[in-house]
Amino acid sequence: MKITGIRTFLMQVDAPNLKGWASDGSFGTRAGSKGLTGTRNWLFVKVYTDAGITGIGECSGWPRVIETAVNDLANVLVGEDPTHIEHLWQKMMTAIMGHGMTGTVGGGAMTGIDMALWDIKGKALNTPVWNLLGGKLRNQIRIYAHANTPEVAKGLVAQGITALKCGGVSSPVAKVAAIRDAIGPDIDLMIDMHGPPWMTPGDAVSLARALEPYHLTWIEDPIAPENLAGYQRLRNSTNIPLAAGERMATIWGLRELIEQELVDVAQPDTGRAGGITQMKKIAAMAEAHHIMMAPHSGSLGPVAEYAALHLMAAIPNALMLERIENDWPGRARTIIPHPIQHNGFLTVPDAPGLGCDIDEAFVAEYPSECNVSNPGIAGSGSYADGTDAEHVYVQTRLKRARYFTA
């Protein structure tokens, strides 16, 4: 069996329903046509073979740019045997290394192709991808949903959700206190503190100490991802579990977070970490350090979610999977079939390969328009008063008596 071609499918996606999104303000500041808001793009890739077997994958990180990278990588893959997945991953890695350190663009391109190769191999052997990864430890994967208000949190709990994440960088302690009061002690609660603007390490320490009484499952991305010394400072100053890793690609991107045990939960993005091949290795590295896996899925499309289900079914340190309960309605029409959810869990698929495909005609109805924006908006509380237009990367928190208390 040989690879005969690779094709990409890029689509513009509306922002999630704000009731289902845990960040303050909007998903992005740009308003497009067709009523689209925000700047999410989903990029799917199909790998074709001379045996008539096709594999599906998904790329994230910067989809509009990654599409070009995928088409370029096709030049080194056509004619190869798609079942030799590790060989092809190494071939892609060495093909792009001359362009510099592999960030999320290179990682995202390799991810979608790698995912499609696993899909092909599963179909060729008539077995699910999880079986190729060593078999199942579990038949269903626990999910967590986004809730930014007590009302949304209570509604999700009523639907059977047992873990929630709030977010945004405005009044975090007050937000956590209100949601914890609404849902009680038996629901797991997390907070995502990613920028913009990122916190300074000192502010992150103050926030973590203020949040300790609420027994969070983790604080996610409390400081900028490149500030490893800041993570060590935070680790030494609080007992709240830390989570990070969604912006990094490959085992080398997450190596220091794991080897230095700077986090308790690793969150590689299923669409840009380097593919199922790399995610399995990252999970093994994390397992050796007693670190759990909770793959990032907040901005991803449904094919990457399928890949995450197969991975998490097969690894011992799977904690839970991120899911936006009130995502763009078109999500359900993009994927065939839609994953089965029941009482806060997603069912692990049993069909050969990944067990899914995209509706190509529906995807074509939403051509890409834009893929970058400034995600903060005036009045959202993200930036200090009067600094919204500056769009700074890191900012000290002001009005501290209010910010760091409930």
Buried (B, 14 or more C-beta within 10 A) or exposed (E): BEBBEBBBBBBBBBBBBBBBBBBBBBBBBBEBEEEBBBBBBBBBBBBBBEEEBBBBBBBBBBBBBBBEBBBEBBEBBBEBEBBEBEEBBEBBBEBBEEEEEBBBBBBBBBBBBBBBBBBBBBBBEEBBBBBBBEEBBBEBBBBBBBBBBBEBBBBBBEEEBBBBBBBBBBBBBBBBBBBBEBBEEEBBBBBBBBBBBBBBBBBBBBBBBBBEEBEBBBBBBBBBBEBBEBBBBBBEBBEBBBBBBBBBBBBEBBEEBBEEBBBBBBBBBBBBBBBBBBBBBBBEBBBEBEBBBBBBBBBBBBBBBBBBBBBBBBBEBBBBBBBBBBBBEBBEBBBEEEBEBEEBBBBBBEBBBBBBBBBEEBBEEBEBBBBEBEBBBEEBBBBBEEBBEEEBEBBEBEEEEEBBEB
